[in-house]
Amino acid sequence: MKLGVAMFPTDYAIRPAELGRIAEEHGFESLFLPEHTHIPASRRSPYPGGGELPREYSHTYDPFVALATVADATERIKLATGICLVVERDPITTAKEVASLDHLSNGRFLFGVGAGWNREEMENHGTDPRRRFSLMRERVEAMKAIWTQDEAEYHGEHVDFDPIWSWPKPVQEPHPPVLIGGNGEKVIDRVVAFGDEWMPNLGRTRRDPGHRLRRSAGPPGDRAARRDRPPPPGLVRAARAARPGGPQGGEARPDGARGRSRLGAVRLLAFSDVHRDRRQAKRLAEMAANADAVIAAGDFASVHRGLGEIIDMLVVIETPTVLVPGNNETDDALREACRGWKAATVLHGESTEIGGVEFFGLGGGIPTTPWPWSFDLTEEEAAGKLASCPDDCVLVVHSPPKGHVDGGARELGSESVLRAVEERHPRVVVCGHIHESAGEESAVDGTRVLNVGPQGTFLEVG
């Protein structure tokens, strides 16, 4: 096992070059420095560790400048970003900085990357937080092209440039290792797709990261096979950042040691299609006490009758609850029924955040059903609402994606929901609507799809 050091390099702590020299003298393999270009004063995004945001977040040096001073003061220790917020950086400029640092350090750079958690910070850089994961992938892929090609070009949704010349190239071949940071449900997919190693944050996960690698290996037809490339080496760099104490750095302690992590696992209770069953509604209200959040995927009423009486049974739930309308009640009726229920958020083409996890909801029958009383959307209407669905969210829909938990060979699900799952790669999809498939589970490109039904299902998302 090789050990490294991670620390916020600030203007009031030990200088990075001195820290690197001491770490190298004591045999540490690597030094990781994080990045925040700034912290918005509004402080709308909650601190992942809970409580007030520590001041070092707004006092950090630029990691590439700081690591360059370490490179000059050391000979062997590896120099790493932990993490570089590539969603806030120009990829051509960042590719130049990475190649320059790797060249000047004689091939000692490790490129840790991530998408970040501070929504206002990335918005100030012109980044839509809902699309940050697909943006991160394209920027990393574009940088790889610059490092490995004499005339590099890249054409994607977010990054687009014609052939360019850019030297020096990195010393390491084909390029410095790309370490994907994060603890989320889809992080292993990202490592397989465009990374070389995984860098979980041990201060922000409840479980041994090894279980994620074992689970990701899976049976034949796993994530790596679907992408027609071998899985990366089973190497995990587990990060815990030391926080500067006083003027000389003080005592190091784990970052994110307080409260629930934004990237930690969230336990969900999910159900659908209660259809005026008061006994089951009472049971679900009791189960909710054992969840961090509750998801209700529609059809509380039956042909628009009994909505109020079921919501009255559920209103005792104090756990944050996301509800979408089914085809047996409208979104307006559901919002009115939930008025005064402080824990409830009704979503129909909108998103919300609970415990650091984004939820996007869309209700109604999709496509339109043959019943004149049904609250339905056409595929075109649904696609319009799903256009604002963020990447990597928990997707709550009443109607399942077409071909998945939607009545077997009859395939009664929605084409637009299926496209949204394929394009946005949500952490999990929770649905209902097709009663004969209640309790069934499927997968779309590695994303779990659950038709939960009225019984109530517990699941965890990271």
Summary of the structure (lengths in Angstrom):
residues: 462
radius of gyration: 24.0
end to end distance: 26.4
largest distance: 76.4
contacts: 1641
relative contact order: 0.10
helix: 31%
strand: 22%
